[in-house]
C-alpha cells in the first residue's frame, strides 16, 4: 500500500473480484458491515445519506456525491459530534475508482480534505485495516470478526 500525503490518504489495491461485486460491498449496508462497522444506513444516490457506526460511539456521516456503478463512487465523510476525531461531518471526501483487470479489479482509494497530518495518519491507519478486510470479503472469503469492535488497536 502507498504512503499518505499530508492531508490525503491514497491507496491502490488489487482485489480478486469483479467491479460489480466490490461495488455492492460499498453501497449495500448489509454487505458493507461485513468489512467495516457495527451498523450502516445508506441512501446510495447523489445527496443521499451515508452513515456508519464504525466502532461503538464512533459514527461516520456524509452524503453520496457521485455514483457511476460499478466504476466510481464519491461521498463526503466526517465524524458525528462527540467523536474524538477532528473531522466534521461532510468535511472530507472519499473517492473510489474500480478498474477491471484480467484477474479482478484495481481499487483506487483517496480520502482527501483531512484537516491536518495527525488526522491523516489516524485515518490512514483505519483505512489500511478496513481496506484489507474489504479485499478479503470481496474475493469471497470470511474476514472474521473485526477485532477493533472489541477495542481499537
MARDOVO-847680 format. One line per 4 residues: number of its first residue (from 0); their letters; for each residue x, y, z of N, C-alpha, C. Coordinates in Angstrom, 1 decimal. Example, Ala and Ser with C-alpha at 12.3 -4.5 7.8 and 13.67 -1.06 7.14 Angstrom:
2
0) as) 13.2,-5.7,7.8,12.3,-4.5,7.8,13.2,-3.3,7.8  12.8,-2.2,7.1,13.7,-1.1,7.1,12.9,0.0,7.9
//
This chain:
153
0) xxxx) 0.8,-1.2,0.0,0.0,0.0,0.0,0.9,1.2,0.0  0.4,2.3,-0.5,1.1,3.5,-0.7,1.1,4.4,0.6  2.0,5.4,0.6,2.1,6.3,1.7,1.0,7.4,1.6  0.8,8.0,2.7,-0.2,9.1,2.8,0.5,10.5,2.5
4) xxxx) -0.2,11.3,1.8,0.2,12.7,1.7,-0.2,13.4,3.0  0.1,14.7,3.1,-0.1,15.4,4.3,-1.6,15.4,4.7  -2.5,15.7,3.8,-3.9,15.7,4.2,-4.8,14.8,3.3  -4.2,13.8,2.7,-5.0,12.8,2.0,-4.4,11.4,2.2
8) xxxx) -5.3,10.5,2.2,-4.9,9.1,2.2,-5.1,8.5,0.9  -4.1,7.9,0.2,-4.2,7.3,-1.1,-3.8,5.8,-1.0  -4.6,5.0,-1.5,-4.3,3.6,-1.5,-4.7,3.0,-2.9  -4.0,2.0,-3.3,-4.3,1.2,-4.5,-4.1,-0.2,-4.2
12) xxxx) -5.2,-1.0,-4.4,-5.1,-2.5,-4.1,-5.7,-3.3,-5.2  -5.2,-4.5,-5.4,-5.8,-5.4,-6.3,-6.7,-6.3,-5.6  -7.9,-6.6,-6.1,-8.9,-7.4,-5.5,-9.3,-8.5,-6.5  -9.3,-9.7,-6.1,-9.7,-10.8,-7.0,-11.2,-11.0,-7.0
16) xxxx) -11.9,-9.9,-7.5,-13.3,-9.9,-7.6,-13.7,-8.9,-8.7  -14.9,-9.0,-9.2,-15.3,-8.1,-10.3,-15.7,-6.7,-9.7  -15.6,-5.6,-10.5,-16.1,-4.3,-10.0,-17.5,-4.4,-9.5  -18.4,-5.2,-10.1,-19.8,-5.3,-9.7,-19.9,-5.8,-8.3
20) xxxx) -19.0,-6.8,-8.0,-19.0,-7.4,-6.6,-18.6,-6.4,-5.6  -17.5,-5.8,-5.9,-16.9,-4.8,-4.9,-17.9,-3.6,-4.7  -18.5,-3.2,-5.8,-19.5,-2.1,-5.7,-20.6,-2.4,-4.7  -21.1,-3.6,-4.7,-22.1,-4.0,-3.7,-21.6,-3.9,-2.3
24) xxxx) -20.3,-4.2,-2.0,-19.8,-4.0,-0.7,-19.6,-2.6,-0.3  -19.7,-1.7,-1.2,-19.6,-0.2,-0.9,-20.9,0.5,-0.7  -22.0,-0.1,-1.4,-23.3,0.6,-1.3,-24.4,-0.1,-0.6  -24.2,-1.4,-0.4,-25.3,-2.2,0.3,-24.9,-2.2,1.8
28) xxxx) -25.7,-1.6,2.7,-25.3,-1.5,4.1,-25.1,-2.9,4.8  -25.9,-3.9,4.4,-25.7,-5.2,5.0,-24.3,-5.8,4.6  -23.9,-5.6,3.3,-22.6,-6.1,2.9,-21.5,-5.3,3.4  -21.7,-4.0,3.5,-20.7,-3.1,4.0,-20.2,-3.4,5.4
32) xxxx) -21.2,-3.8,6.2,-20.8,-4.1,7.6,-20.1,-5.4,7.8  -20.0,-6.2,6.7,-19.2,-7.4,6.8,-17.7,-7.0,6.8  -17.3,-5.8,6.3,-15.9,-5.4,6.4,-15.6,-4.2,7.2  -16.6,-3.4,7.5,-16.4,-2.2,8.3,-17.7,-1.8,9.0
36) xxxx) -17.6,-1.7,10.3,-18.6,-1.1,11.1,-19.6,-2.1,11.8  -20.3,-1.5,12.8,-21.3,-2.2,13.5,-22.6,-2.2,12.9  -22.9,-1.0,12.3,-24.2,-0.8,11.5,-24.0,0.3,10.5  -24.9,0.2,9.5,-24.8,1.2,8.4,-26.1,1.5,7.9
40) xxxx) -26.3,2.8,7.4,-27.5,3.3,6.8,-27.1,4.0,5.5  -27.4,3.6,4.4,-27.1,4.2,3.1,-28.3,4.6,2.3  -28.2,5.7,1.6,-29.2,6.0,0.6,-28.3,6.4,-0.7  -27.9,5.3,-1.4,-26.9,5.5,-2.4,-27.4,6.2,-3.7
44) xxxx) -27.6,7.5,-3.6,-27.9,8.4,-4.7,-27.3,9.7,-4.4  -27.1,10.5,-5.4,-26.5,11.9,-5.1,-27.3,12.6,-4.1  -26.7,13.1,-3.0,-27.3,13.8,-1.9,-27.9,12.8,-0.8  -27.8,11.5,-1.1,-28.3,10.5,-0.1,-27.4,10.4,1.1
48) xxxx) -27.9,9.9,2.2,-27.2,9.8,3.4,-26.2,8.6,3.4  -25.0,8.9,4.0,-24.0,7.9,4.3,-23.8,7.9,5.8  -24.1,6.8,6.5,-23.9,6.7,7.9,-23.4,5.4,8.3  -22.3,5.3,9.0,-21.7,4.0,9.5,-21.3,4.2,11.0
52) xxxx) -21.8,3.4,11.8,-21.2,3.3,13.2,-20.0,2.4,13.1  -18.8,3.0,12.9,-17.6,2.2,12.7,-17.3,1.4,13.9  -17.2,2.1,15.1,-17.0,1.4,16.4,-18.0,2.0,17.3  -18.2,1.4,18.4,-19.2,1.8,19.3,-19.0,3.3,19.7
56) xxxx) -20.0,4.2,19.4,-19.9,5.6,19.7,-19.1,6.4,18.7  -18.6,5.8,17.6,-17.8,6.5,16.6,-18.6,6.3,15.3  -19.4,7.4,14.9,-20.3,7.3,13.8,-19.7,8.3,12.7  -19.5,7.7,11.5,-19.1,8.5,10.3,-20.3,8.9,9.6
60) xxxx) -20.4,10.2,9.2,-21.5,10.7,8.5,-21.1,11.4,7.2  -21.9,11.4,6.2,-21.7,12.1,5.0,-22.8,12.0,4.0  -22.5,12.4,2.8,-23.5,12.3,1.7,-22.9,11.7,0.5  -23.6,10.9,-0.2,-23.2,10.5,-1.5,-23.1,11.6,-2.5
64) xxxx) -22.1,11.7,-3.3,-21.9,12.8,-4.2,-22.0,12.3,-5.7  -21.3,11.3,-6.0,-21.3,10.8,-7.3,-21.3,9.2,-7.3  -22.2,8.7,-8.1,-22.3,7.2,-8.3,-22.3,6.9,-9.8  -21.3,6.1,-10.2,-21.2,5.7,-11.6,-20.9,4.2,-11.5
68) xxxx) -22.0,3.4,-11.2,-21.8,2.0,-11.0,-21.3,1.2,-12.2  -20.4,0.3,-12.1,-19.6,-0.1,-10.9,-18.2,0.5,-11.0  -18.1,1.7,-11.5,-16.8,2.3,-11.7,-16.3,3.3,-10.7  -17.1,4.2,-10.3,-16.7,5.3,-9.5,-17.7,5.7,-8.4
72) xxxx) -17.3,5.9,-7.2,-18.1,6.3,-6.1,-17.5,7.4,-5.3  -18.2,8.4,-5.0,-17.7,9.6,-4.2,-18.7,9.9,-3.1  -18.2,10.1,-1.9,-19.1,10.5,-0.8,-18.3,11.4,0.1  -19.0,12.2,0.9,-18.3,13.0,1.9,-18.2,12.2,3.2
76) xxxx) -17.3,12.7,4.1,-17.0,11.9,5.3,-16.7,12.8,6.4  -17.1,12.5,7.6,-16.7,13.1,8.8,-17.3,12.4,10.0  -17.0,12.8,11.2,-17.4,12.1,12.4,-18.5,12.9,13.1  -19.5,12.2,13.6,-20.6,12.8,14.4,-20.0,13.6,15.6
80) xxxx) -20.5,14.7,15.9,-20.0,15.4,17.1,-19.9,14.6,18.3  -18.9,14.8,19.1,-18.6,14.0,20.3,-17.6,12.9,20.0  -17.2,12.7,18.8,-16.2,11.7,18.5,-14.8,12.4,18.6  -13.8,11.7,19.1,-12.5,12.4,19.3,-11.8,12.9,18.0
84) xxxx) -12.3,12.4,16.8,-11.6,12.8,15.6,-12.1,14.2,15.2  -11.1,15.1,14.8,-11.5,16.5,14.5,-11.9,16.6,13.0  -12.8,15.8,12.5,-13.2,15.9,11.1,-14.7,16.0,11.2  -15.2,17.2,10.9,-16.7,17.4,10.9,-17.4,16.6,9.8
88) xxxx) -18.7,16.2,10.1,-19.4,15.5,9.1,-19.4,16.2,7.7  -19.1,15.5,6.7,-19.1,16.0,5.3,-18.0,16.9,5.0  -17.0,17.0,5.8,-15.9,18.0,5.6,-14.7,17.4,4.8  -14.7,16.1,4.6,-13.7,15.5,3.8,-14.4,14.6,2.7
92) xxxx) -13.6,14.1,1.7,-14.2,13.4,0.6,-13.5,12.1,0.4  -14.3,11.1,0.1,-13.7,9.8,-0.3,-14.1,9.5,-1.7  -13.1,9.1,-2.5,-13.3,8.7,-3.9,-12.8,7.3,-4.1  -13.6,6.5,-4.7,-13.2,5.1,-5.0,-13.4,4.9,-6.5
96) xxxx) -12.3,4.4,-7.2,-12.4,4.0,-8.6,-12.2,2.5,-8.7  -13.0,1.8,-9.4,-12.8,0.4,-9.6,-12.5,0.2,-11.1  -11.3,-0.3,-11.3,-10.8,-0.5,-12.7,-10.6,-2.0,-13.0  -11.4,-2.6,-13.9,-11.3,-4.0,-14.2,-9.8,-4.4,-14.7
100) xxxx) -9.4,-5.5,-14.2,-8.1,-6.1,-14.6,-8.3,-7.5,-15.0  -7.4,-8.2,-15.6,-7.6,-9.5,-16.1,-8.0,-10.5,-15.0  -7.4,-10.3,-13.8,-7.7,-11.2,-12.7,-8.5,-10.6,-11.6  -9.2,-9.5,-11.9,-10.1,-8.9,-10.9,-10.2,-7.4,-11.1
104) xxxx) -10.0,-6.7,-10.0,-10.2,-5.2,-10.1,-9.1,-4.5,-9.3  -8.7,-3.4,-9.9,-7.8,-2.5,-9.2,-8.6,-1.4,-8.5  -8.6,-1.3,-7.2,-9.3,-0.4,-6.4,-8.4,0.8,-6.1  -8.8,2.0,-6.5,-8.0,3.2,-6.2,-8.9,4.0,-5.2
108) xxxx) -8.3,4.3,-4.1,-9.0,4.9,-3.0,-8.3,6.2,-2.6  -9.0,7.3,-2.5,-8.5,8.6,-2.0,-9.4,9.1,-0.9  -8.9,9.5,0.2,-9.6,10.2,1.2,-8.9,11.6,1.4  -9.5,12.6,0.9,-8.9,13.9,0.8,-9.7,14.9,1.7
112) xxxx) -9.0,16.1,1.9,-9.6,17.1,2.7,-9.6,17.0,4.2  -8.7,16.1,4.7,-8.5,15.9,6.1,-7.8,17.1,6.7  -8.1,17.5,7.9,-7.6,18.8,8.4,-6.1,19.0,8.7  -5.4,17.9,9.0,-4.0,18.0,9.3,-3.3,16.7,9.2
116) xxxx) -2.0,16.6,9.4,-1.2,15.4,9.3,-1.6,14.4,10.3  -2.0,14.8,11.5,-2.4,13.8,12.6,-3.6,13.1,12.2  -4.6,13.9,11.7,-5.9,13.2,11.3,-5.7,12.3,10.1  -4.8,12.7,9.2,-4.4,11.9,8.0,-3.8,10.6,8.5
120) xxxx) -2.9,10.7,9.4,-2.2,9.5,9.9,-3.2,8.5,10.5  -4.1,9.1,11.4,-5.1,8.2,12.0,-6.0,7.6,11.0  -6.5,8.4,10.0,-7.4,7.8,9.0,-6.6,6.8,8.2  -5.4,7.0,7.9,-4.6,6.0,7.1,-4.5,4.7,7.8
124) xxxx) -4.3,4.8,9.1,-4.2,3.5,9.9,-5.6,2.8,9.8  -6.7,3.5,10.0,-8.0,2.9,9.9,-8.3,2.4,8.5  -8.0,3.1,7.5,-8.3,2.6,6.1,-7.4,1.4,5.8  -6.2,1.4,6.2,-5.4,0.2,6.0,-6.1,-1.0,6.6
128) xxxx) -6.6,-0.9,7.8,-7.3,-2.0,8.4,-8.5,-2.4,7.6  -9.3,-1.4,7.3,-10.6,-1.8,6.7,-10.5,-2.1,5.2  -9.6,-1.5,4.5,-9.4,-1.9,3.0,-8.9,-3.3,2.9  -8.1,-3.8,3.9,-7.7,-5.2,3.9,-8.9,-6.1,4.1
132) xxxx) -9.8,-5.7,5.0,-11.0,-6.5,5.2,-11.9,-6.5,4.0  -12.0,-5.4,3.3,-12.8,-5.3,2.1,-12.2,-6.3,1.0  -10.9,-6.3,0.9,-10.3,-7.2,-0.1,-10.6,-8.6,0.2  -10.6,-9.0,1.4,-10.8,-10.4,1.8,-12.3,-10.8,1.6
136) xxxx) -13.2,-9.9,2.0,-14.7,-10.3,1.8,-15.1,-10.2,0.4  -14.6,-9.3,-0.4,-15.0,-9.1,-1.8,-14.5,-10.3,-2.6  -13.4,-10.9,-2.3,-12.9,-12.1,-3.0,-13.7,-13.4,-2.6  -14.6,-13.3,-1.6,-15.4,-14.4,-1.2,-15.0,-15.1,0.0
140) xxxx) -14.0,-14.6,0.7,-13.5,-15.2,2.0,-14.1,-14.5,3.2  -14.0,-15.1,4.3,-14.5,-14.5,5.6,-13.4,-13.8,6.3  -13.6,-12.4,6.5,-12.5,-11.7,7.1,-12.5,-11.9,8.6  -13.4,-12.7,9.2,-13.5,-12.9,10.6,-14.1,-11.7,11.3
144) xxxx) -14.2,-11.9,12.6,-14.7,-10.8,13.4,-13.7,-9.7,13.4  -14.2,-8.5,13.3,-13.4,-7.3,13.4,-12.9,-7.1,14.8  -11.7,-7.4,15.1,-11.2,-7.2,16.5,-11.2,-5.8,17.0  -11.3,-4.8,16.1,-11.4,-3.4,16.5,-12.8,-3.2,17.2
148) xxxx) -13.8,-4.0,17.0,-15.1,-3.8,17.6,-14.9,-4.1,19.1  -13.9,-4.8,19.5,-13.7,-5.1,20.9,-12.8,-4.2,21.6  -12.1,-3.3,20.8,-11.2,-2.4,21.3,-10.1,-2.1,20.3  -10.1,-0.8,19.8,-9.3,-0.5,18.7,-7.8,-0.7,19.0
152) x) -7.0,-1.2,18.0,-5.6,-1.4,18.2,-4.8,-0.5,17.3
//
